[in-house]
């Protein structure tokens, strides 16, 4: 039995694990007062382990759980953000950027994922909340930027950009490290069963 076959056999468990781990990460970050959600690393691990569909479905389940417990029904729109992260992770992984041994590519993937997700969030927030996201945890950054830049114009989205870039960079690094750790046992189990 190959590693790919074992992943396919456990795909429902993997998808559920993505949702649970992203949910626990988001709730823990919130409880600790961290200004980042840290809620996409498991989505990215799912993409790296089993493809974009696993990440998209796991991310959608995570968003459904958050909508049911924290965000309210309108929060289901954030499934688009999870799908966005899954598709971007797949694209960067195909380029070889989502690899713990390629720090420049990994950093670039995180920064670009954060920037692209900020654009999507900027479009979605007014549809969902009318103005600003009430769950936004970037007040600290916003106040710092307002003092530094002297006004609110550029500040309103600059803080979102910084938070998203930091969040997605941390998440993609954690995902790459986790995928590398998971790949070793699979590689070892597969090679042990392969005849010499």
HUQUI-V630608 format. One record per run of one state. SS is the DSSP state (A for helix, B for strand, O for the rest). FROM is the first residue (numbers start at 0). TO is the last residue. If there is no record, write none. Layout:
SS:FROM:TO  SS:FROM:TO
//
This chain:
O:0:1  A:2:8  O:9:9  A:10:30  O:31:39  A:40:49  O:50:50  A:51:70  O:71:71  A:72:93  O:94:101  A:102:128  O:129:137  A:138:148  O:149:153  A:154:192  O:193:195
//
